[in-house]
Amino acid sequence: MTALVQAHDLAKSFDVSPPWLNRVLERKPRVQLKAVDGVSFSIERGQTLALVGESGCGKSTVARLLVGLYEPTRGGMQFDGQDAHAAFKTAEGRILRRRVQMIFQDPYASLNPRWIVEDIVGEPLREHGILKEGPALKARVGELLQSVGLSPLDMVKYPHQFSGGQRQRISIARALATQPEFLVCDEPTSALDVSVQAQVLNIMKDLQRAQGLTYLFISHNLAVVRHVADQVGVMYLGRLVEVADKAQLFATPQHPYTRMLLDAIPQMKHTGRRRTPVQGEVPNPLNPPSGCTFHPRCPLANERCKTERPPLQMLRGVQVACHAVEENRD
């Protein structure tokens, strides 16, 4: 069975150089920030892959690459067997954009405050020529609002009249308007209270079951990931360090960084036990460490880790990029 989404060696660099005149006067070179550096994964139809990692590890950049908001510096993505980034530039790209949609992180920033909900949710339908103005559009917007637990009567309201959780439901309704097959969710619950998070996540799970949706779910909250994911990819400084089935990752994490993240989660049964905080600071992405970028923080690092970058390979039944796991140093 071929995967619906296949990312191969995806990379994205940003030019963060000082202005031209400063570079000339101060004799400074151009500076490139490698936000994503060679990420490969695949997602089966109807499944959820979650990407986790600390802030600034490149998760949101991956999300924007997948929906075509960014052009990759290297590598590419296949969607349902076709080259997505080549297709996004052509006339057929509109059809592809209907099939791939995104839910953004901040429901306060992603909705136009001057538009009523009917216009917000109806915009994709009008833009893609699915429905024109009129009773049919109104009826479809009402259906979409009901599918996310809101009322058709909410159509005439503005975003400021809703709570954060309700706004995120509006964002989900908008993303579902074109009947997409693949949804990229960039931390869709991080701005919400815990009780509201659960409601939004349950809605997303129900929609996935009802419509056979495929999700890429980005989060730094491992409790959320445990609730929604089938597979989990752990990112560190723009690279994937471990990809495994959810149950396997939580039961037997392989990479030292994954273990560190899981150790930091509070657990009721371990009340009183001292938790291991995530050691050290994330290095400056403009000047990443040589070899394995995690080696300055890794308790298992040796000389090889400082010089040789570990490839992502199958070890012990999971994909992991770690010399220590390969050499059974743990």
C-alpha positions in Angstrom: 0.0 0.0 0.0 1.6 3.3 -1.1 1.5 6.2 1.4 -0.7 9.2 0.7 2.1 11.6 1.7 5.8 11.0 1.2 8.4 13.6 2.1 11.8 12.9 0.8 15.0 14.7 2.1 12.9 17.9 2.7 15.2 20.9 3.5 14.5 24.6 3.9 17.1 27.4 4.5 16.4 31.0 5.2 18.7 33.9 4.4 19.1 35.8 7.6 22.1 37.9 6.5 22.5 41.5 7.7 21.7 44.1 5.1 24.0 44.4 2.1 25.8 47.6 3.3 26.5 46.2 6.7 28.0 43.1 5.1 30.2 45.2 2.8 31.4 47.6 5.6 31.9 44.9 8.3 33.1 42.3 5.8 30.5 39.8 6.9 29.5 36.8 4.8 25.9 35.8 4.0 24.2 33.8 6.8 21.9 30.8 6.1 19.6 29.4 8.7 18.9 25.7 8.1 15.4 25.4 9.6 14.7 21.9 8.1 17.7 19.8 7.1 16.8 16.6 5.2 13.5 15.3 6.7 12.0 12.1 5.2 8.7 10.4 6.3 5.5 8.9 4.9 1.9 8.9 6.1 -0.5 6.2 5.2 -4.1 7.2 4.2 -6.3 7.7 7.2 -3.4 7.7 9.7 -1.9 10.5 11.9 1.8 11.2 12.1 2.7 13.5 14.9 5.9 15.6 14.9 7.2 16.6 18.3 10.2 18.5 19.6 11.3 21.7 21.4 10.4 25.1 20.1 12.5 26.1 17.1 13.3 22.6 15.9 11.6 23.2 12.5 8.2 21.6 13.0 6.2 24.5 11.7 8.5 24.9 8.7 7.8 21.3 7.8 4.1 22.1 8.0 4.4 25.1 5.7 6.5 23.1 3.2 3.8 20.4 3.0 1.0 22.8 2.1 3.1 24.8 -0.4 3.5 28.0 1.6 7.2 27.5 1.4 9.3 26.3 -1.5 11.8 23.6 -0.4 15.5 24.4 -0.8 16.2 20.7 -1.4 14.1 17.5 -1.6 10.4 17.2 -2.2 7.0 15.7 -1.4 4.8 13.2 -3.2 1.1 13.5 -2.6 -0.9 10.6 -3.9 1.9 9.7 -6.3 2.4 13.2 -7.8 5.2 15.7 -7.2 3.3 18.2 -5.0 5.7 21.2 -5.2 5.8 21.0 -9.0 2.0 20.7 -9.1 1.4 23.7 -6.8 2.9 26.0 -9.5 0.6 24.7 -12.3 -3.1 25.3 -13.1 -3.8 21.8 -11.6 -2.3 23.1 -8.3 -5.7 24.5 -7.4 -7.1 21.0 -7.4 -4.3 19.8 -5.2 -4.8 22.7 -2.8 -8.4 21.6 -2.3 -7.1 18.2 -1.2 -4.4 19.6 1.2 -5.5 22.1 3.9 -3.9 23.5 7.1 -5.2 24.4 10.6 -3.0 27.1 12.1 -1.7 27.4 15.6 -3.3 30.7 16.8 -7.1 30.9 16.4 -6.8 34.6 17.4 -4.5 35.4 14.4 -5.8 33.1 11.7 -9.3 34.4 11.4 -10.1 37.8 9.8 -11.6 39.9 12.6 -13.6 42.0 10.1 -15.4 39.1 8.5 -18.4 37.2 9.8 -18.2 33.4 10.2 -20.2 32.8 7.1 -17.6 34.7 5.0 -14.7 33.0 6.7 -15.9 29.4 6.3 -17.4 30.1 2.9 -14.2 31.7 1.4 -12.6 28.4 0.3 -15.9 27.3 -1.3 -16.0 30.6 -3.3 -12.3 30.7 -4.1 -12.2 27.1 -5.5 -15.5 27.6 -7.4 -17.3 24.9 -5.5 -20.3 27.0 -4.6 -21.2 30.6 -5.5 -23.1 33.1 -3.3 -26.6 32.1 -2.3 -28.7 29.7 -0.3 -26.6 26.7 -1.3 -23.4 28.3 0.2 -25.3 29.3 3.4 -26.5 25.7 3.8 -23.1 24.2 3.3 -21.5 26.6 5.8 -24.2 25.6 8.3 -23.4 22.0 7.7 -19.7 22.6 8.3 -20.3 24.5 11.5 -22.5 21.7 12.8 -19.8 19.1 11.9 -17.5 20.9 14.4 -20.1 21.3 17.1 -21.2 24.8 16.4 -24.6 26.1 15.4 -25.6 27.4 11.9 -26.9 30.5 13.9 -23.3 31.4 14.6 -22.8 32.4 10.9 -23.7 36.0 11.4 -21.2 36.5 14.3 -17.7 37.9 14.3 -14.6 36.0 15.6 -14.4 38.3 18.7 -17.7 36.9 19.9 -16.3 33.4 20.3 -13.9 31.8 22.9 -10.5 30.4 21.8 -11.9 26.9 21.5 -14.8 28.0 19.4 -12.5 30.0 17.1 -10.4 26.9 16.6 -13.5 25.0 15.6 -14.2 27.7 13.0 -10.7 27.2 11.7 -11.3 23.5 11.4 -14.6 24.1 9.6 -12.8 26.4 7.2 -10.1 23.7 6.6 -12.8 21.1 5.9 -14.8 23.3 3.4 -13.0 21.9 0.3 -13.4 18.3 1.5 -9.6 17.7 1.8 -8.0 14.3 2.3 -4.9 15.6 4.1 -4.9 18.1 7.0 -1.7 19.7 8.3 -2.4 20.8 11.9 0.2 23.1 13.3 -0.2 23.0 17.1 -3.9 23.5 16.8 -4.6 23.3 20.6 -1.5 24.9 22.1 -3.3 28.3 22.6 -6.2 26.7 24.4 -7.1 25.6 28.0 -6.6 21.9 28.8 -10.4 21.1 29.0 -11.0 22.9 25.7 -8.0 21.1 24.1 -9.7 17.8 24.8 -12.9 18.9 23.1 -11.1 20.1 20.0 -9.0 16.9 19.8 -12.1 14.7 20.1 -13.8 16.6 17.3 -10.7 16.1 15.1 -10.6 12.3 16.0 -14.3 12.0 15.1 -13.9 13.9 11.8 -11.0 11.6 11.0 -13.1 8.5 11.5 -16.1 9.9 9.7 -14.2 11.3 6.6 -11.1 9.1 6.5 -8.8 12.1 6.9 -5.0 11.9 7.0 -3.3 14.2 9.5 0.2 15.6 10.1 -0.1 16.8 13.7 2.5 19.1 15.1 2.8 19.5 18.8 5.3 19.9 21.7 2.8 18.4 24.1 3.4 14.6 24.4 0.1 14.0 26.2 -1.7 15.4 23.2 0.4 13.3 20.9 -0.4 10.2 22.8 -4.1 10.9 22.3 -4.1 11.6 18.6 -1.2 9.9 16.8 -0.6 6.6 15.2 3.1 7.3 14.5 5.4 9.8 16.1 8.4 11.6 14.6 10.8 13.3 17.1 12.6 16.4 15.6 15.8 18.1 16.9 17.4 21.1 15.2 15.7 20.5 11.8 16.3 16.8 11.6 14.3 13.7 12.5 16.0 11.7 15.2 13.4 9.0 15.8 10.3 7.7 14.0 8.2 4.9 15.6 4.7 3.7 16.2 3.1 5.6 19.2 2.9 2.6 21.5 6.5 1.6 20.9 7.9 5.1 21.3 6.2 5.7 24.6 7.0 2.2 25.9 10.6 1.8 24.7 12.1 5.2 23.4 15.5 4.6 21.7 17.1 8.0 21.1 18.5 9.7 24.2 16.6 12.9 23.3 13.3 11.0 23.1 14.0 9.5 26.5 14.8 13.0 27.8 11.5 14.4 26.5 9.5 11.4 28.0 11.3 11.7 31.3 10.1 15.3 31.7 6.4 14.3 31.6 4.8 14.2 35.1 3.3 10.8 35.9 0.8 10.1 38.7 2.3 6.7 39.6 5.7 8.2 40.0 4.6 10.9 42.6 7.5 11.8 44.7 10.2 10.6 42.2 12.5 13.3 41.0 11.9 14.1 37.4 14.8 14.5 35.0 14.5 17.9 33.3 15.6 18.2 29.7 19.3 18.8 30.1 21.1 21.8 28.6 20.0 24.4 26.1 19.1 24.0 22.4 22.2 25.1 20.4 22.1 28.2 18.2 20.7 27.0 14.9 22.9 29.5 13.0 25.9 27.6 14.3 24.8 24.0 15.0 27.2 21.5 16.6 29.3 19.2 14.3 28.4 15.5 13.8 25.3 14.6 15.7 23.7 18.0 16.7 22.5 16.5 20.0 26.0 15.5 21.2 26.6 18.5 23.6 23.5 17.4 25.6 23.7 13.6 25.3 24.9 11.5 28.2 26.0 8.7 25.8 28.1 10.9 23.4 31.6 9.9 22.4 34.2 11.1 19.8 32.3 9.5 16.9 29.2 11.5 17.8 31.1 14.8 17.7 32.4 14.2 14.1 30.0 11.9 12.2 26.4 12.8 11.5 24.2 9.7 12.2 21.8 8.7 9.4 18.1 7.8 10.1 18.1 4.0 9.8 16.1 1.0 11.0 17.5 -0.1 14.4 15.6 -2.3 16.9 12.4 -2.1 14.8 12.3 1.8 14.7 13.8 4.5 12.6 16.5 6.2 14.7 19.5 8.4 14.0 21.9 7.6 16.8 25.4 6.1 17.0 24.9 5.1 20.6 21.8 3.0 19.7 23.7 1.5 16.8 26.6 0.5 19.0 24.5 -0.6 21.9 26.2 1.9 24.2 23.0 2.3 26.3 
